[in-house]
Amino acid sequence: MATFNPPTWLRNAHLQTILNSLGPKRLRAARIAAALDTTQLQLAAVDGTLLVGEFDRSPDPRNAVVILLHGWEGSSKSAYQLTTAQMLLNLGFDVLRLNLRDHGDSHHLNRELFNSTRSPEVAGAIGNFLGQHDYGDVFLGGYSLGGNFALRIAADHGRDLGVKAVVAICPPVDPANAMAALNTGWFVYEKYFFQRWARSLRAKLIHFPDLGYGDDLAGAKTIDDLNHFFVPRYTPYPDVGSYFAAYALTGNRLVNLAMPAWLIAAADDPIIPVSDIGNIEPNANLHVELQAYGGHCGFMDNIQGDSWAEKRLAEIFLSFVSG
């Protein structure tokens, strides 16, 4: 198994987590975004849902594409999405950075709210894209919640989409336990995600004021408050427990994985309990790489934000390129 071995001074899980999105890496991502000749795409799923993607072509293409999915309340413009895309582009992959519903600047496109069980519409948008762009090799990668989506999409739709390999970095495996860890861990993470989600919900109201949840949103103080209000009212699930169970990766949820898939995780992840990985039913196609260090989606090799996980993802995909 490939091993991540950061310098001793860079092994703190919180430092690893924070450096994935802030500091020098964020500055580098901004420079990458400014230099890319990105095409903005609107991609419709079968049910009419519209998702937004950012598409970049490699200057030295190898007839292969990587579809990248971001984490919860991230976007196609998140630092780790841009730095991963740049690495892949340099290696000859075209890259589609696809936004989940209500992420990025897409709140106006669909009336219904985002929830984490909406993997079929993401698969539909990917299918739309692939129907317009013919590739010999298709790869799927995701970070955090995007990794959870990637594994579910691969299991449910991977054959139809022609996905050749999948990499999921630090995906939530049992969302109920991930939420418990968020509630009992360093308060900064819960506060961060609460503020980001609340901001997204306010943005949605600007475009669809008739959704009418403004007063309840204003009264919410925690993610738990938001979950207990929004889940029974704006998802098909009667309560938070059944909602979390609906997108868990535990048990036989991934039994239909028909292509090689990697789940890369860190034992010191402060947000996702890695013990949950043991509750996934074994599958010959699922390869777990559990690292001692890395935090949540960090895996920083240095203060500049060079990521071992990004290099590992690229290495895996390169090993499956035709020819």
Sequence and secondary structure as in RCSB ss.txt:
>XXXX:A:sequence
MATFNPPTWLRNAHLQTILNSLGPKRLRAARIAAALDTTQLQLAAVDGTLLVGEFDRSPDPRNAVVILLHGWEGS
SKSAYQLTTAQMLLNLGFDVLRLNLRDHGDSHHLNRELFNSTRSPEVAGAIGNFLGQHDYGDVFLGGYSLGGNFA
LRIAADHGRDLGVKAVVAICPPVDPANAMAALNTGWFVYEKYFFQRWARSLRAKLIHFPDLGYGDDLAGAKTIDD
LNHFFVPRYTPYPDVGSYFAAYALTGNRLVNLAMPAWLIAAADDPIIPVSDIGNIEPNANLHVELQAYGGHCGFM
DNIQGDSWAEKRLAEIFLSFVSG
>XXXX:A:secstr
       GGG  HHHHHHHTTSTHHHHHHHHHHHH   EEEEEE TTS EEEEEEE  SS  SEEEEEE  TT  
TTSHHHHHHHHHHHHTT EEEEE  TTSSS TTS SS   TT HHHHHHHHHHHHHHS  SEEEEEEETHHHHHH
HHHHHHHHHHHTEEEEEEES  SSHHHHHHHHHHS HHHHHHHHHHHHHHHHHHHHH GGG  HHHHHH  SHHH
HHHHHHHHHSS SSHHHHHHHT   BTTTTT  S EEEEEETT SSS GGGGGGB   TTEEEEEES  TTTT B
SSTT  BHHHHHHHHHHHTT   
